[in-house]
């Protein structure tokens, strides 16, 4: 079945070689995730390429298989089509689900969040893990170079995946996200992480990233932290302009 799946993907690539992103979908245990996939220029299916995964925020949930690229699309195209050739996947979380298992309490625009209430993954997270493993074991991916990042809800999903799949990712970035601090020791010493946050964020408190950074440093992890003064809950606009982000990811290999 896996061979059939990837044969169809490669057929789509050959047919739509002019397109930067191609629509795809993945179903596991009756739950479907639509996603977009981008292959590097001059893609050679006999080679194994790095894999880059981008997780969107809560506002881009749905089933149109388009909104998940509202933020970060140009960053992906500019860096991973030719400069750092990679297979890129951008899945879309359904409207009724969430990447990370977090309790949220929202009053107006201000939101409080509690992590670590349960280790049970959401349906979207469980399917996402299967999708990633499907690609990683496909033979098309260089397993020494698997990178993941996300913004807001996607930043939380990224941080959760690091402890759920601790042997999978080479390096990661999380923009205005949050995490269960008790899970950080699982990956602190073997997954480099770059955190971004705006200090004026009224949706996801900047203290989330500050606390993650502090704890990872205490654990001896490789962590970078960039905080943007006066920036609200749109720090992805700044982060995707960081010229060193793609090169920082790719300087790490297992």
C-alpha positions as CSV (number, residue, x, y, z in Angstrom):
1,X,0.0,0.0,0.0
2,X,2.8,2.4,0.9
3,X,4.4,1.8,-2.5
4,X,1.2,2.6,-4.3
5,X,0.8,5.8,-2.2
6,X,4.2,7.1,-3.0
7,X,3.9,6.1,-6.7
8,X,0.8,8.3,-6.9
9,X,2.7,11.2,-5.2
10,X,5.5,10.9,-7.7
11,X,3.1,10.8,-10.6
12,X,1.5,14.0,-9.3
13,X,5.0,15.6,-9.1
14,X,5.7,14.7,-12.7
15,X,2.4,16.0,-13.9
16,X,2.4,19.2,-11.9
17,X,6.1,19.8,-12.0
18,X,5.4,23.5,-12.6
19,X,3.6,23.8,-9.3
20,X,5.5,24.7,-6.1
21,X,3.0,22.9,-3.9
22,X,0.8,19.9,-4.7
23,X,-2.3,18.8,-2.8
24,X,-2.2,15.5,-1.0
25,X,-4.1,13.8,1.8
26,X,-3.3,11.1,4.4
27,X,-5.8,8.9,6.2
28,X,-5.1,6.8,9.3
29,X,-7.7,5.0,11.5
30,X,-10.5,6.8,9.7
31,X,-9.1,10.3,10.3
32,X,-7.9,12.3,7.3
33,X,-5.3,15.1,7.2
34,X,-5.1,17.1,4.0
35,X,-1.7,18.4,3.3
36,X,0.5,20.3,0.8
37,X,3.8,18.9,-0.4
38,X,6.6,20.7,-2.2
39,X,9.4,18.9,-3.9
40,X,12.8,20.5,-4.6
41,X,13.7,21.7,-8.1
42,X,15.1,18.9,-10.3
43,X,13.7,16.3,-7.9
44,X,15.2,12.9,-8.3
45,X,13.1,10.2,-6.8
46,X,16.1,7.9,-6.6
47,X,17.6,10.2,-4.0
48,X,16.8,10.7,-0.3
49,X,16.1,14.4,0.6
50,X,15.8,16.3,3.9
51,X,12.2,16.6,5.2
52,X,10.8,19.9,6.4
53,X,7.5,20.0,8.2
54,X,5.5,23.2,8.9
55,X,2.6,23.3,11.4
56,X,0.1,26.1,11.1
57,X,-1.8,28.0,13.8
58,X,-5.4,27.6,15.0
59,X,-6.7,30.3,12.6
60,X,-5.7,28.2,9.6
61,X,-7.6,25.0,10.6
62,X,-10.1,23.6,8.1
63,X,-10.4,21.2,5.2
64,X,-9.7,23.4,2.2
65,X,-6.0,22.3,2.1
66,X,-5.0,25.9,1.4
67,X,-5.1,28.0,4.6
68,X,-2.3,26.2,6.3
69,X,0.1,28.0,4.0
70,X,-1.3,31.5,4.9
71,X,1.9,32.1,6.9
72,X,5.4,30.8,5.9
73,X,4.7,29.8,2.4
74,X,7.2,32.2,0.8
75,X,9.8,31.2,3.5
76,X,9.4,27.6,2.4
77,X,9.7,28.3,-1.3
78,X,12.6,30.7,-1.0
79,X,14.7,28.3,1.1
80,X,13.8,24.7,0.3
81,X,13.2,24.6,-3.4
82,X,16.9,25.2,-4.4
83,X,19.1,26.8,-1.7
84,X,18.5,23.9,0.8
85,X,16.7,21.3,-1.4
86,X,14.1,19.4,0.7
87,X,10.8,17.8,0.6
88,X,8.3,20.0,2.5
89,X,5.0,19.0,3.9
90,X,2.4,21.3,5.4
91,X,-0.6,19.4,6.9
92,X,-3.9,21.1,7.8
93,X,-5.5,20.4,11.2
94,X,-9.4,20.0,11.0
95,X,-11.4,22.8,12.5
96,X,-12.7,20.6,15.3
97,X,-9.3,19.4,16.4
98,X,-6.0,20.9,17.7
99,X,-2.4,19.8,17.2
100,X,-1.4,20.0,20.9
101,X,-3.3,18.6,23.9
102,X,-3.8,21.8,25.9
103,X,-6.5,23.2,28.0
104,X,-7.4,26.7,26.8
105,X,-9.5,29.4,28.5
106,X,-10.1,32.5,26.4
107,X,-11.6,35.8,27.6
108,X,-11.7,38.3,24.8
109,X,-8.3,38.1,23.1
110,X,-6.5,37.0,26.2
111,X,-6.0,33.3,26.5
112,X,-4.6,31.2,29.3
113,X,-3.3,27.7,28.6
114,X,-2.5,24.6,30.7
115,X,-0.3,21.9,29.4
116,X,0.4,18.4,30.7
117,X,-3.1,17.5,31.9
118,X,-2.9,14.3,29.8
119,X,-0.5,12.4,27.6
120,X,-3.3,11.3,25.3
121,X,-2.7,12.8,21.8
122,X,-5.5,14.5,19.9
123,X,-6.8,12.8,16.8
124,X,-5.0,15.3,14.6
125,X,-1.7,14.7,16.5
126,X,-2.0,11.0,16.3
127,X,-2.7,11.1,12.5
128,X,0.1,13.7,12.1
129,X,2.6,11.3,13.8
130,X,1.6,8.5,11.4
131,X,1.9,10.8,8.4
132,X,5.4,11.9,9.5
133,X,6.5,8.3,10.1
134,X,5.1,7.3,6.7
135,X,7.3,9.8,5.0
136,X,10.4,9.1,7.2
137,X,10.2,5.4,6.4
138,X,9.4,5.9,2.7
139,X,13.0,5.8,1.4
140,X,12.5,9.3,0.0
141,X,13.7,11.0,3.1
142,X,17.2,11.4,4.5
143,X,16.5,10.4,8.1
144,X,19.5,12.4,9.3
145,X,17.8,15.6,8.3
146,X,14.2,15.8,9.5
147,X,13.2,19.3,10.5
148,X,10.0,20.7,12.0
149,X,8.6,24.1,13.0
150,X,5.4,25.8,13.6
151,X,3.6,28.9,14.7
152,X,1.2,29.4,17.6
153,X,-0.9,26.2,17.8
154,X,1.7,24.8,15.4
155,X,4.5,25.9,17.7
156,X,2.8,24.0,20.5
157,X,2.4,21.0,18.2
158,X,6.0,21.1,17.3
159,X,7.1,21.1,20.9
160,X,4.8,18.2,21.7
161,X,6.1,16.2,18.7
162,X,9.6,16.6,20.0
163,X,8.8,14.5,23.1
164,X,6.3,12.2,21.3
165,X,8.8,11.3,18.6
166,X,12.2,12.0,20.3
167,X,14.4,10.1,17.9
168,X,12.9,11.6,14.7
169,X,13.8,15.3,14.5
170,X,17.2,16.8,13.8
171,X,16.3,20.4,14.8
172,X,13.2,22.4,15.3
173,X,11.8,25.9,15.7
174,X,8.7,27.1,17.6
175,X,7.1,30.5,17.1
176,X,4.9,31.9,19.9
177,X,4.1,28.4,21.2
178,X,4.1,26.7,24.6
179,X,4.8,23.4,26.2
180,X,4.6,21.1,29.2
181,X,7.9,21.9,30.9
182,X,8.0,18.4,32.4
183,X,8.5,16.9,29.0
184,X,11.6,19.0,28.0
185,X,14.1,16.5,29.5
186,X,13.0,13.9,26.9
187,X,14.7,15.8,24.1
188,X,16.7,18.7,25.6
189,X,20.1,17.2,24.9
190,X,19.6,15.9,21.4
191,X,17.2,18.2,19.6
192,X,18.4,21.8,19.0
193,X,15.6,24.3,19.2
194,X,15.1,27.9,18.2
195,X,12.3,29.8,20.0
196,X,10.6,33.0,18.8
197,X,8.1,35.2,20.6
198,X,6.8,38.8,20.8
199,X,7.0,40.3,24.2
200,X,3.6,42.0,23.7
201,X,1.7,38.8,22.8
202,X,-1.7,39.0,24.4
203,X,-2.9,35.6,23.0
204,X,-0.1,33.3,23.9
205,X,1.9,34.7,26.8
206,X,5.6,35.3,26.1
207,X,6.3,33.6,29.5
208,X,5.7,30.3,27.7
209,X,8.8,30.7,25.5
210,X,10.8,32.4,28.3
211,X,10.2,29.4,30.6
212,X,11.0,26.8,27.9
213,X,14.2,28.6,27.1
214,X,15.2,28.9,30.8
215,X,14.5,25.2,31.5
216,X,16.3,23.9,28.4
217,X,19.4,25.9,29.3
218,X,19.2,24.4,32.8
219,X,19.0,20.9,31.2
220,X,22.1,21.6,29.0
221,X,20.1,21.8,25.7
222,X,21.1,23.6,22.6
223,X,18.5,26.4,22.4
224,X,18.3,29.8,20.8
225,X,15.7,32.4,21.9
226,X,14.7,35.5,19.9
227,X,12.2,37.9,21.6
228,X,10.7,40.7,19.6
229,X,10.0,43.9,21.5
230,X,6.6,45.4,21.0
231,X,5.4,42.5,18.8
232,X,2.0,41.0,19.5
233,X,0.7,37.5,18.4
234,X,2.2,37.8,14.9
235,X,5.8,37.2,15.6
236,X,5.9,34.7,12.7
237,X,6.1,37.7,10.4
238,X,9.5,38.5,12.1
239,X,10.6,34.9,12.4
240,X,10.1,34.0,8.8
241,X,12.3,37.0,7.9
242,X,15.2,35.7,9.9
243,X,17.8,35.0,7.2
244,X,19.7,32.5,9.4
245,X,16.7,30.3,10.2
246,X,17.0,27.9,7.2
247,X,20.7,27.7,7.4
248,X,20.6,27.1,11.2
249,X,18.2,24.2,10.7
250,X,20.4,22.6,8.0
251,X,23.7,23.0,9.8
252,X,22.3,20.3,12.1
253,X,22.6,16.7,11.0
254,X,22.3,13.5,13.0
